[in-house]
């Protein structure tokens, strides 16, 4: 494995170990590719996805990737508030808290989610 891949795996393990400390609160999991960003709120206690959305389902192809992430963050916050979810844990996975991941988190916070 390459050094960069090992760094990503260590980052993932570090983030997951911190998230597992508070299983009573749902987690907001982020996945990003070169073109799209997916986000879902998961209840780890029951193993169920409570709410999910992505830049593909919102049909945001004409926007820049940063604006797409902001729109997805706002949308997930609105969906979560409809299900009466206000407090979550942010699972950025193996991605650094920078760029699109940060934009999504800031938009979700502005939309009313607490993490």
N, C-alpha and C positions, 0 to 999 in steps of 0.2 A: 504494500500500500504506500501511497505517496505521503509526504509530510502534511500536505494540505488536507488530505482525506483523514489522516489521524487527528489533526486539529479539530476538524468538524465532529468527529466521533467523540472526542473528549469534551467538546462544548455541549454536545447533545446529552452526554451522561451527566455533566454538571448541572445543566438546566433541569433535566428530569428528576435528579435527586432532590433539588430544592422544591420542585412542584409536588412531589409525593408527600411532603410534610403535612399538607393540608388537603386531605381527600374529601372533606365535607363541602368544599366549594367547587363548582364547575370550572373547567379550564377552557381557555380560548386557544385553540391550536391553529398555527399558521403554516401553510405550505405555499411556496412560490416557485414558479418556473421562469424561463426567460420571457414568456409572453403573458402569463396569467398569475393570479394570486387567489388561493382558496383559504377559507377560514371556517371553523366550526367550533361550537361550544359543546363540550363533552362532559357528561356526568360519569366520572370514573367509578363511583360507588356501585352504579347499576350497569355500567358498560354501554350506555346509550348516547347517541348524538341528539342533543336537544334542538339545536338550530344550526343551519349551515348556509353559506352563500359563497359566491365567487365572482370574479370579473367576467367569467363566461356566462353565468346565468343572468347577470345584470346587463349583458350586451354592451360592454364599454370599449369596443374595439377602436373607436375614433379618438380616445383620450390618450394622454401620455401614461406611462406605467405608474408614475407617482400619483397622478390624479385618480387612476383606477384604484390604487390602494386606499386612498382617502375615501372614495365612494363606497368601497367594500366595507371599510371600517364604520362608516356612518350607517350603512345598511344592516350590518350585524348588530350594532347597538340598538337600532329600532326594532329588529326582530327579537332581540333578547328582552327588551323592555316590554314587548307584547306578552312574552311568556313569564313576566315578572322576575327576570333574572337581572340583578343589579351588581352583585359582587362576583368577580371571577378571578382566576389565576391566569396569567399570560404565559403561554407556552410558545416561545419563538423557535423551538426545535434547535436545529443546527445552524440557524441563520443569525448573523450579528444584528444587534439592535441598531440598525442604520438604514437610511434610505426608505424603501417601500415598507419594510417591517415597522419602522418607527412611524411613518406616516399613517399606516393602518392603526397602530396603537393609539396615536394622538387623536385620530378621528373617532375611535371607539370611546375614548375617555371623554371627548367633547360631546359625544352622543348620549352620555349618561352612565356608562359602565365604570365601575370602581375596581381598580387593580393597581 
